[in-house]
Amino acid sequence: MERILDPCCGPRSMWFDREHPNTIFGDIRSETITVTDRSHGRQDGKRTLRIEPDELIDFRDLPFEDNTFRLVAFDPPHLERAGPRSWMAARYGKLSDDWREDLRKGFSECFRVLEPEGVLVFKWNETQVKLREVLSLTPIKPLFGQVSGRGGLTHWLVFMKP
């Protein structure tokens, strides 16, 4: 029985078990993308990324009943600026021009589908958009978090639905 939702799974890169049996992996994209990326020493300068969700879903309008999941892992796109065929845009997605409203809806939907006292794990990289600006988009405050990554720009936050 699925009790975990990842509504922006992308290539499932944060998961140790990319086929976790209790998880619904969703994304708005289903595609295989080959992009130029010479950063990994490949002779042809190409990398291929597969976005293969279990279900095509939009995190702003989740197709699930209220109070369905015990855990939601929310890792939405975080880039305002990225080339249309760049590795970063392919891997992480790109924010729309109305990203504040998108993220506001995303938080609202993630909390809606969580059971009471369910847990939301939120991942955000503030290379282009500061975390404080994103946190202003949700009325629920995080319980705690951790900073990681090169330069300390990736934030992992834990919320609990009231």
NUTOR-228585 format. One line per field, with one value per residue: x, y, z of N, C-alpha, C, O in turn; residue number from 1; residue in one letter. Coordinates in nm, 2 decimals. Example, Ala and Ser with C-alpha at 12.3 -4.5 7.8 and 13.67 -1.06 7.14 Angstrom:
BEGIN
nxx = c(1.32,1.28)
nyy = c(-0.57,-0.22)
nzz = c(0.78,0.71)
caxx = c(1.23,1.37)
cayy = c(-0.45,-0.11)
cazz = c(0.78,0.71)
cxx = c(1.32,1.29)
cyy = c(-0.33,0.00)
czz = c(0.78,0.79)
oxx = c(1.42,1.34)
oyy = c(-0.33,0.11)
ozz = c(0.85,0.80)
seq = c(1,2)
type = c(A,S)
***
This chain:
BEGIN
nxx = c(0.08,0.06,0.21,0.36,0.44,0.60,0.59,0.73,0.93,1.13,1.44,1.46,1.68,1.74,1.67,1.74,1.64,1.51,1.28,1.11,0.86,0.64,0.59,0.46,0.58,0.57,0.55,0.54,0.66,0.75,1.01,1.30,1.60,1.87,2.15,2.40,2.69,2.98,3.10,3.15,3.36,3.30,3.37,3.21,3.07,2.80,2.51,2.26,1.93,1.67,1.34,1.10,0.82,0.58,0.33,0.18,0.17,0.07,0.22,0.08,-0.18,-0.29,-0.39,-0.52,-0.70,-0.79,-0.58,-0.43,-0.16,0.13,0.37,0.53,0.75,0.89,1.03,1.05,1.10,1.37,1.50,1.52,1.65,1.78,1.93,1.73,1.80,1.98,2.18,2.12,1.86,1.72,1.76,1.66,1.44,1.26,1.15,0.83,0.71,0.53,0.61,0.59,0.32,0.28,0.44,0.31,0.06,0.16,0.27,0.03,-0.12,0.04,0.03,-0.25,-0.29,-0.15,-0.18,-0.33,-0.08,0.10,0.41,0.61,0.88,1.09,1.29,1.52,1.71,1.89,2.03,1.94,1.69,1.61,1.57,1.41,1.23,1.08,0.97,0.79,0.57,0.41,0.19,0.25,0.51,0.84,0.97,1.23,1.56,1.82,2.13,2.30,2.53,2.75,2.88,2.68,2.41,2.18,1.89,1.73,1.42,1.19,0.85,0.54,0.21,-0.05)
nyy = c(-0.12,0.22,0.47,0.68,0.98,1.12,1.39,1.53,1.38,1.36,1.24,1.07,1.09,1.15,0.93,0.63,0.38,0.36,0.24,0.22,0.03,0.13,0.38,0.64,0.76,1.06,1.30,1.59,1.55,1.31,1.17,1.12,1.26,1.39,1.58,1.83,1.81,1.87,1.83,1.59,1.46,1.30,1.18,1.24,1.45,1.44,1.37,1.15,1.16,1.02,1.06,0.91,0.87,0.70,0.79,1.05,1.36,1.68,1.89,2.10,2.04,1.79,1.45,1.31,1.19,1.38,1.36,1.12,1.03,0.93,1.04,1.29,1.37,1.65,1.81,2.05,2.21,2.45,2.64,2.96,3.06,2.89,2.72,2.60,2.34,2.26,2.07,2.11,2.22,2.01,1.81,1.92,2.07,2.37,2.67,2.83,3.14,3.23,3.14,3.17,3.15,2.89,2.74,2.80,2.68,2.42,2.36,2.38,2.17,1.95,1.94,1.91,1.64,1.50,1.29,1.38,1.50,1.40,1.38,1.61,1.63,1.86,1.98,2.22,2.42,2.71,2.86,3.03,3.14,3.25,3.07,3.18,3.33,3.14,3.00,3.19,3.13,2.94,2.86,2.69,2.62,2.50,2.22,2.15,2.15,2.09,2.20,2.14,2.02,2.16,2.46,2.51,2.55,2.39,2.30,2.09,2.04,1.97,1.93,1.91,1.81,1.98)
nzz = c(0.00,-0.09,0.09,0.09,-0.09,-0.36,-0.53,-0.72,-0.86,-1.05,-1.17,-0.95,-0.79,-0.52,-0.37,-0.20,-0.25,-0.55,-0.64,-0.44,-0.27,-0.13,-0.22,-0.42,-0.71,-0.86,-1.14,-1.34,-1.58,-1.82,-1.96,-2.17,-2.17,-2.35,-2.30,-2.33,-2.14,-2.02,-1.78,-1.65,-1.78,-2.00,-2.32,-2.54,-2.44,-2.36,-2.17,-2.04,-1.92,-1.74,-1.68,-1.52,-1.40,-1.18,-1.21,-1.40,-1.27,-1.14,-0.91,-0.82,-0.82,-0.70,-0.76,-0.55,-0.26,0.03,0.32,0.27,0.27,0.47,0.45,0.27,0.02,-0.09,-0.35,-0.53,-0.86,-0.86,-1.00,-1.15,-1.37,-1.64,-1.90,-2.18,-2.27,-2.08,-1.85,-1.58,-1.59,-1.70,-1.51,-1.26,-1.32,-1.41,-1.27,-1.32,-1.46,-1.28,-1.03,-0.75,-0.69,-0.78,-0.61,-0.37,-0.41,-0.43,-0.18,-0.03,-0.15,-0.09,0.19,0.21,0.12,0.31,0.60,0.92,1.14,0.97,0.78,0.61,0.40,0.29,0.02,-0.08,-0.29,-0.27,-0.47,-0.66,-0.57,-0.25,0.05,0.26,0.12,-0.01,0.21,0.30,0.16,0.27,0.53,0.74,0.96,0.95,1.14,1.19,1.04,0.79,0.65,0.35,0.10,-0.16,-0.08,0.10,0.02,-0.02,0.14,0.37,0.50,0.77,0.81,1.00,0.96,1.11)
caxx = c(0.00,0.14,0.19,0.46,0.43,0.71,0.51,0.82,1.04,1.24,1.51,1.46,1.82,1.76,1.62,1.83,1.56,1.43,1.16,1.05,0.73,0.53,0.59,0.41,0.67,0.50,0.61,0.47,0.73,0.79,1.09,1.44,1.67,2.02,2.20,2.54,2.74,3.12,3.16,3.19,3.47,3.26,3.43,3.11,3.01,2.66,2.45,2.12,1.86,1.54,1.23,1.00,0.73,0.47,0.21,0.20,0.09,0.11,0.22,-0.01,-0.32,-0.26,-0.51,-0.54,-0.79,-0.73,-0.53,-0.39,-0.02,0.20,0.49,0.54,0.89,0.86,1.15,1.01,1.20,1.42,1.58,1.46,1.73,1.86,1.91,1.63,1.86,2.09,2.17,2.05,1.71,1.67,1.76,1.58,1.32,1.27,1.03,0.75,0.71,0.44,0.66,0.54,0.18,0.30,0.49,0.21,-0.03,0.23,0.27,-0.11,-0.16,0.12,-0.03,-0.38,-0.29,-0.09,-0.27,-0.30,0.05,0.19,0.54,0.65,1.02,1.11,1.43,1.53,1.84,1.87,2.13,1.87,1.58,1.64,1.48,1.31,1.12,0.99,0.90,0.68,0.46,0.33,0.16,0.30,0.65,0.92,1.01,1.38,1.62,1.97,2.19,2.40,2.57,2.86,2.84,2.57,2.29,2.07,1.82,1.63,1.34,1.09,0.73,0.44,0.08,-0.12)
cayy = c(0.00,0.34,0.56,0.79,1.05,1.21,1.45,1.59,1.28,1.38,1.11,0.99,1.09,1.16,0.81,0.52,0.28,0.43,0.16,0.19,-0.02,0.21,0.52,0.68,0.86,1.14,1.41,1.64,1.51,1.17,1.19,1.09,1.38,1.39,1.71,1.86,1.84,1.82,1.84,1.46,1.40,1.22,1.22,1.31,1.57,1.42,1.29,1.12,1.16,0.96,1.10,0.80,0.87,0.60,0.87,1.19,1.45,1.82,1.91,2.21,1.99,1.65,1.37,1.22,1.23,1.44,1.28,0.99,0.98,0.96,1.11,1.35,1.42,1.76,1.86,2.11,2.29,2.56,2.73,3.06,3.08,2.78,2.70,2.50,2.21,2.24,1.95,2.15,2.23,1.87,1.73,1.98,2.14,2.51,2.74,2.91,3.29,3.25,3.03,3.19,3.09,2.75,2.68,2.82,2.57,2.30,2.34,2.36,2.04,1.85,1.93,1.85,1.50,1.44,1.26,1.46,1.46,1.34,1.45,1.67,1.66,1.96,2.01,2.34,2.48,2.85,2.92,3.15,3.19,3.23,2.99,3.26,3.37,3.02,2.97,3.28,3.08,2.84,2.91,2.60,2.64,2.38,2.18,2.16,2.13,2.07,2.26,2.05,2.05,2.25,2.60,2.51,2.61,2.29,2.29,1.99,2.08,1.87,1.99,1.81,1.87,1.99)
cazz = c(0.00,-0.10,0.20,0.06,-0.21,-0.41,-0.64,-0.82,-0.84,-1.15,-1.19,-0.83,-0.74,-0.37,-0.32,-0.19,-0.33,-0.65,-0.67,-0.30,-0.29,-0.06,-0.27,-0.55,-0.77,-0.96,-1.19,-1.46,-1.70,-1.85,-2.08,-2.17,-2.23,-2.37,-2.30,-2.33,-2.01,-2.02,-1.64,-1.60,-1.85,-2.11,-2.44,-2.64,-2.38,-2.35,-2.06,-2.06,-1.79,-1.76,-1.59,-1.54,-1.29,-1.18,-1.25,-1.44,-1.18,-1.12,-0.77,-0.78,-0.83,-0.68,-0.79,-0.44,-0.16,0.15,0.43,0.21,0.28,0.59,0.42,0.13,-0.01,-0.18,-0.40,-0.65,-0.93,-0.79,-1.09,-1.23,-1.49,-1.68,-2.05,-2.21,-2.28,-1.99,-1.75,-1.45,-1.61,-1.72,-1.38,-1.15,-1.37,-1.41,-1.22,-1.42,-1.43,-1.17,-0.94,-0.61,-0.68,-0.80,-0.48,-0.27,-0.44,-0.41,-0.03,0.01,-0.19,-0.02,0.32,0.20,0.10,0.42,0.71,1.03,1.19,0.86,0.77,0.48,0.39,0.18,-0.02,-0.16,-0.32,-0.28,-0.56,-0.73,-0.49,-0.11,0.13,0.33,0.02,-0.03,0.33,0.32,0.08,0.34,0.67,0.84,0.98,0.96,1.28,1.20,0.90,0.78,0.53,0.30,-0.04,-0.18,-0.05,0.20,-0.04,-0.02,0.27,0.40,0.61,0.81,0.86,1.04,0.95,1.24)
cxx = c(0.09,0.11,0.28,0.43,0.55,0.65,0.60,0.95,1.15,1.31,1.53,1.60,1.84,1.72,1.73,1.77,1.47,1.31,1.09,0.90,0.62,0.52,0.53,0.51,0.59,0.58,0.52,0.53,0.75,0.87,1.23,1.51,1.82,2.06,2.35,2.59,2.88,3.18,3.20,3.29,3.43,3.31,3.33,3.04,2.86,2.62,2.31,2.05,1.72,1.45,1.12,0.91,0.63,0.35,0.25,0.11,0.15,0.10,0.13,-0.16,-0.31,-0.39,-0.54,-0.63,-0.72,-0.68,-0.49,-0.26,0.03,0.32,0.49,0.68,0.87,0.99,1.12,1.12,1.24,1.50,1.49,1.52,1.81,1.83,1.81,1.68,1.98,2.07,2.09,1.90,1.65,1.66,1.66,1.45,1.34,1.14,0.96,0.76,0.63,0.48,0.61,0.41,0.19,0.34,0.39,0.10,0.03,0.23,0.13,-0.16,-0.09,0.06,-0.17,-0.38,-0.22,-0.20,-0.24,-0.17,0.14,0.31,0.57,0.80,1.04,1.25,1.43,1.67,1.83,1.98,2.06,1.76,1.61,1.53,1.37,1.20,1.03,0.91,0.78,0.56,0.37,0.31,0.21,0.45,0.72,0.96,1.16,1.43,1.77,2.01,2.30,2.44,2.69,2.81,2.73,2.44,2.17,2.02,1.72,1.55,1.23,0.97,0.64,0.31,0.01,-0.24)
cyy = c(0.12,0.43,0.68,0.85,1.13,1.27,1.52,1.50,1.30,1.24,1.03,0.99,1.10,1.03,0.70,0.40,0.35,0.36,0.13,0.15,0.05,0.35,0.53,0.79,0.93,1.25,1.46,1.60,1.36,1.18,1.14,1.20,1.36,1.53,1.72,1.89,1.78,1.81,1.70,1.39,1.31,1.27,1.29,1.43,1.56,1.34,1.27,1.10,1.11,1.00,1.00,0.78,0.75,0.67,1.01,1.28,1.59,1.85,2.02,2.17,1.84,1.57,1.27,1.28,1.30,1.33,1.13,0.94,1.02,1.05,1.17,1.41,1.53,1.83,1.93,2.17,2.41,2.66,2.83,3.07,2.95,2.76,2.59,2.36,2.18,2.12,1.99,2.16,2.09,1.79,1.79,2.05,2.29,2.57,2.82,3.06,3.32,3.15,3.05,3.13,2.94,2.68,2.69,2.71,2.44,2.26,2.30,2.22,1.93,1.83,1.88,1.70,1.42,1.40,1.36,1.41,1.39,1.43,1.49,1.69,1.74,1.99,2.13,2.38,2.62,2.92,3.04,3.21,3.15,3.15,3.07,3.31,3.26,2.99,3.07,3.24,2.98,2.88,2.81,2.61,2.51,2.35,2.20,2.13,2.11,2.14,2.16,2.10,2.15,2.39,2.62,2.58,2.52,2.28,2.17,2.03,1.98,1.95,1.87,1.88,1.87,1.90)
czz = c(0.00,0.01,0.19,-0.08,-0.24,-0.54,-0.74,-0.82,-0.94,-1.17,-1.06,-0.76,-0.59,-0.30,-0.31,-0.27,-0.42,-0.70,-0.53,-0.32,-0.23,-0.11,-0.41,-0.60,-0.88,-1.02,-1.31,-1.59,-1.70,-1.98,-2.06,-2.24,-2.24,-2.38,-2.30,-2.19,-2.01,-1.88,-1.59,-1.69,-1.96,-2.24,-2.54,-2.57,-2.36,-2.22,-2.08,-1.93,-1.82,-1.64,-1.61,-1.42,-1.30,-1.24,-1.30,-1.36,-1.18,-0.97,-0.72,-0.77,-0.82,-0.69,-0.68,-0.34,-0.05,0.24,0.38,0.25,0.42,0.57,0.28,0.12,-0.12,-0.22,-0.54,-0.73,-0.85,-0.87,-1.16,-1.37,-1.52,-1.83,-2.07,-2.23,-2.19,-1.90,-1.63,-1.48,-1.63,-1.59,-1.28,-1.19,-1.35,-1.35,-1.33,-1.38,-1.31,-1.05,-0.79,-0.59,-0.70,-0.67,-0.37,-0.28,-0.40,-0.26,0.01,-0.03,-0.12,0.12,0.32,0.19,0.22,0.53,0.82,1.10,1.10,0.85,0.63,0.49,0.27,0.15,-0.11,-0.17,-0.35,-0.37,-0.62,-0.65,-0.34,-0.04,0.20,0.24,0.00,0.09,0.36,0.24,0.15,0.48,0.78,0.84,1.00,1.11,1.29,1.05,0.91,0.65,0.48,0.16,-0.04,-0.16,0.05,0.15,-0.04,0.12,0.27,0.52,0.64,0.87,0.91,1.03,1.08,1.25)
oxx = c(0.18,-0.01,0.27,0.41,0.59,0.65,0.55,1.06,1.27,1.24,1.60,1.63,1.94,1.74,1.80,1.84,1.36,1.23,1.02,0.82,0.50,0.45,0.55,0.52,0.55,0.68,0.44,0.47,0.76,0.82,1.27,1.47,1.88,2.02,2.42,2.53,2.90,3.30,3.27,3.30,3.51,3.30,3.37,2.97,2.79,2.70,2.24,2.11,1.66,1.48,1.05,0.93,0.60,0.27,0.33,-0.02,0.27,0.00,0.10,-0.24,-0.33,-0.50,-0.58,-0.65,-0.60,-0.74,-0.52,-0.24,0.00,0.36,0.45,0.73,0.85,1.05,1.15,1.23,1.16,1.55,1.39,1.45,1.89,1.72,1.80,1.60,2.06,1.96,2.01,1.82,1.54,1.56,1.59,1.37,1.44,1.03,1.02,0.82,0.65,0.39,0.59,0.38,0.12,0.29,0.38,0.06,-0.04,0.20,0.11,-0.22,-0.15,0.05,-0.21,-0.47,-0.23,-0.30,-0.13,-0.16,0.24,0.31,0.55,0.85,1.00,1.33,1.35,1.75,1.75,2.01,2.13,1.73,1.63,1.41,1.25,1.08,0.91,0.79,0.69,0.45,0.27,0.40,0.23,0.52,0.67,0.97,1.21,1.35,1.83,1.95,2.37,2.40,2.73,2.71,2.69,2.38,2.06,2.09,1.65,1.61,1.18,0.99,0.65,0.29,0.01,-0.31)
oyy = c(0.14,0.47,0.77,0.77,1.21,1.21,1.56,1.55,1.26,1.14,0.93,0.90,1.07,1.01,0.68,0.33,0.39,0.41,0.03,0.22,0.04,0.43,0.45,0.90,0.87,1.30,1.38,1.61,1.30,1.19,1.12,1.23,1.31,1.61,1.62,1.98,1.66,1.78,1.69,1.27,1.23,1.39,1.39,1.50,1.66,1.25,1.35,1.05,1.14,0.98,1.01,0.69,0.70,0.60,1.07,1.26,1.61,1.84,2.03,2.24,1.77,1.61,1.16,1.40,1.28,1.22,1.04,0.82,1.12,1.12,1.09,1.48,1.49,1.90,1.88,2.19,2.47,2.76,2.79,3.10,2.91,2.78,2.50,2.27,2.10,2.08,1.91,2.12,2.07,1.73,1.71,2.08,2.33,2.53,2.87,3.09,3.42,3.09,2.95,3.06,2.86,2.58,2.60,2.64,2.35,2.15,2.21,2.15,1.83,1.72,1.81,1.64,1.30,1.48,1.42,1.29,1.34,1.55,1.41,1.77,1.71,2.01,2.14,2.38,2.66,3.04,3.14,3.33,3.04,3.17,3.03,3.32,3.28,2.96,3.04,3.30,2.93,2.94,2.85,2.62,2.42,2.44,2.25,2.10,2.12,2.13,2.11,2.21,2.21,2.43,2.73,2.65,2.56,2.25,2.15,2.05,1.91,2.04,1.76,1.99,1.77,1.89)
ozz = c(0.08,0.02,0.28,-0.17,-0.16,-0.65,-0.85,-0.80,-0.90,-1.19,-1.06,-0.69,-0.55,-0.18,-0.41,-0.34,-0.39,-0.78,-0.52,-0.38,-0.27,-0.05,-0.49,-0.54,-0.98,-0.95,-1.36,-1.70,-1.60,-2.09,-1.94,-2.35,-2.14,-2.47,-2.27,-2.12,-1.99,-1.87,-1.49,-1.68,-2.01,-2.27,-2.60,-2.64,-2.34,-2.18,-2.14,-1.83,-1.92,-1.52,-1.72,-1.34,-1.41,-1.31,-1.23,-1.36,-1.21,-0.91,-0.61,-0.73,-0.92,-0.64,-0.70,-0.33,-0.03,0.25,0.45,0.26,0.48,0.66,0.19,0.21,-0.24,-0.14,-0.64,-0.68,-0.78,-0.82,-1.22,-1.47,-1.44,-1.88,-2.00,-2.21,-2.22,-1.87,-1.58,-1.39,-1.59,-1.57,-1.21,-1.11,-1.29,-1.39,-1.42,-1.27,-1.24,-0.99,-0.72,-0.49,-0.63,-0.63,-0.29,-0.19,-0.35,-0.22,0.09,0.05,-0.08,0.17,0.41,0.26,0.23,0.55,0.82,1.12,1.13,0.89,0.53,0.58,0.16,0.24,-0.20,-0.08,-0.44,-0.34,-0.64,-0.67,-0.31,-0.07,0.20,0.29,-0.01,0.08,0.43,0.26,0.09,0.55,0.90,0.74,1.05,1.19,1.39,0.96,1.02,0.55,0.56,0.12,0.06,-0.22,0.08,0.22,-0.07,0.22,0.17,0.63,0.55,0.96,0.87,1.07,1.15,1.35)
seq = c(1,2,3,4,5,6,7,8,9,10,11,12,13,14,15,16,17,18,19,20,21,22,23,24,25,26,27,28,29,30,31,32,33,34,35,36,37,38,39,40,41,42,43,44,45,46,47,48,49,50,51,52,53,54,55,56,57,58,59,60,61,62,63,64,65,66,67,68,69,70,71,72,73,74,75,76,77,78,79,80,81,82,83,84,85,86,87,88,89,90,91,92,93,94,95,96,97,98,99,100,101,102,103,104,105,106,107,108,109,110,111,112,113,114,115,116,117,118,119,120,121,122,123,124,125,126,127,128,129,130,131,132,133,134,135,136,137,138,139,140,141,142,143,144,145,146,147,148,149,150,151,152,153,154,155,156,157,158,159,160,161,162)
type = c(M,E,R,I,L,D,P,C,C,G,P,R,S,M,W,F,D,R,E,H,P,N,T,I,F,G,D,I,R,S,E,T,I,T,V,T,D,R,S,H,G,R,Q,D,G,K,R,T,L,R,I,E,P,D,E,L,I,D,F,R,D,L,P,F,E,D,N,T,F,R,L,V,A,F,D,P,P,H,L,E,R,A,G,P,R,S,W,M,A,A,R,Y,G,K,L,S,D,D,W,R,E,D,L,R,K,G,F,S,E,C,F,R,V,L,E,P,E,G,V,L,V,F,K,W,N,E,T,Q,V,K,L,R,E,V,L,S,L,T,P,I,K,P,L,F,G,Q,V,S,G,R,G,G,L,T,H,W,L,V,F,M,K,P)
***
